[in-house]
Structures are given as structure tokens and as C-alpha cells.
Amino acid sequence: MIWVLPMLGFLGTVLGISVSIGGFSGLLANVTDLTKVKAGLTQVTGGLSTAFDTTLLGIVCAVGCMVLMSLAERSEYRLAGDLEASINDSLFPRLAQDETSTAKL
């Protein structure tokens, strides 16, 4: 999942830039009319805004997931260590004690 989020951001970047380029080519075709130039610039900047927003969102989500994954791994390692210590401290001594008591019989 973590590698998918930046890829989705990159996909949004490509989409936004393609919209911007499409708007820019339309802008160049109508250079004589100032109103159409302004509208074309709005479309170009809107596409770039989408591109950068999706990239930022993808990266922020990926970083958030990495932090959550790191916290989960830390908890997992702590739980495994506690379980191992509990087995070593209580279960193994009881097993050794049971073996010595059955050997005496």
C-alpha cells in the first residue's frame, strides 16, 4: 500500500500536467484575444495546481502510512520480546522441573 500512494500522486501529476499542456496549446492558438489568453492561463494554472496537489497528497499519505507501519512493527517486536521473555522465565523452568521430577520416579 505504501508504494501505491506515491504512484497515485504521480498519476495525478501526469494528469494535471497534461491538462496544463492542453490548455497551453489552446492558449497559443488564440493569442489575438486577451480574454481567451486569460481563460487559457487559468486552465493551465488549474492543471498545474492539480498536479502538485496530487503529488503532495500522495507523498503525505505514504509518509503517514510509513509512520503507522513503523509503530506497528515496533509494537510487534516488543510483543515478541515480551513473549519470549515470558516463555524463558516461566515455561522453560517449569518444563525442566517436570523433567527432574519424572526422572526421580
NUKOLZA-638881 format. One record per residue (C-alpha): residue number from 1; x, y, z. Coordinates in steps of 0.5 Angstrom, whole numbers. Layout:
<atoms>
ATOM pos    xx    yy    zz
ATOM NUM     X     Y     Z
...
</atoms>
This chain:
<atoms>
ATOM pos    xx    yy    zz
ATOM   1     0     0     0
ATOM   2     6     5     2
ATOM   3     9     4    -5
ATOM   4     2     5    -9
ATOM   5     0    12    -5
ATOM   6     6    16    -9
ATOM   7     5    13   -15
ATOM   8    -3    15   -15
ATOM   9     0    22   -13
ATOM  10     5    21   -19
ATOM  11    -1    19   -24
ATOM  12    -5    26   -21
ATOM  13     2    30   -23
ATOM  14     2    27   -30
ATOM  15    -6    28   -31
ATOM  16    -5    35   -28
ATOM  17     1    37   -33
ATOM  18    -3    34   -39
ATOM  19    -9    38   -37
ATOM  20    -4    44   -37
ATOM  21     0    43   -43
ATOM  22    -7    42   -47
ATOM  23    -9    49   -44
ATOM  24    -3    52   -46
ATOM  25    -3    50   -53
ATOM  26   -10    52   -54
ATOM  27    -8    59   -51
ATOM  28    -2    59   -56
ATOM  29    -8    58   -62
ATOM  30   -12    64   -59
ATOM  31    -6    70   -58
ATOM  32   -10    75   -61
ATOM  33   -16    75   -56
ATOM  34   -13    78   -49
ATOM  35   -20    75   -46
ATOM  36   -18    68   -49
ATOM  37   -11    68   -46
ATOM  38   -13    70   -39
ATOM  39   -18    64   -39
ATOM  40   -13    59   -42
ATOM  41    -8    61   -37
ATOM  42   -13    60   -31
ATOM  43   -14    53   -35
ATOM  44    -6    52   -35
ATOM  45    -5    54   -27
ATOM  46   -11    50   -25
ATOM  47    -8    44   -28
ATOM  48    -1    45   -25
ATOM  49    -5    46   -18
ATOM  50    -8    39   -19
ATOM  51    -1    36   -21
ATOM  52     2    39   -15
ATOM  53    -3    38   -10
ATOM  54    -4    30   -12
ATOM  55     4    29   -11
ATOM  56     3    33    -4
ATOM  57    -3    28    -2
ATOM  58     1    22    -5
ATOM  59     7    23    -1
ATOM  60     4    26     5
ATOM  61    -1    19     5
ATOM  62     5    15     4
ATOM  63     9    18    10
ATOM  64     3    17    14
ATOM  65     3    10    13
ATOM  66    10     9    14
ATOM  67    10    12    21
ATOM  68     4     8    22
ATOM  69     8     2    20
ATOM  70    14     3    24
ATOM  71    10     4    30
ATOM  72     6    -3    29
ATOM  73    13    -6    28
ATOM  74    16    -3    34
ATOM  75    10    -6    38
ATOM  76    10   -13    34
ATOM  77    18   -13    36
ATOM  78    16   -11    43
ATOM  79    11   -16    44
ATOM  80    15   -22    41
ATOM  81    21   -20    46
ATOM  82    16   -20    52
ATOM  83    13   -27    50
ATOM  84    20   -29    49
ATOM  85    22   -27    56
ATOM  86    16   -30    59
ATOM  87    17   -37    56
ATOM  88    24   -37    58
ATOM  89    23   -34    65
ATOM  90    16   -38    67
ATOM  91    15   -44    62
ATOM  92    22   -47    61
ATOM  93    24   -47    68
ATOM  94    17   -51    70
ATOM  95    19   -56    64
ATOM  96    26   -57    67
ATOM  97    23   -58    74
ATOM  98    18   -63    71
ATOM  99    23   -67    68
ATOM 100    27   -68    74
ATOM 101    21   -70    78
ATOM 102    19   -75    73
ATOM 103    26   -78    73
ATOM 104    26   -79    80
ATOM 105    20   -83    80
</atoms>
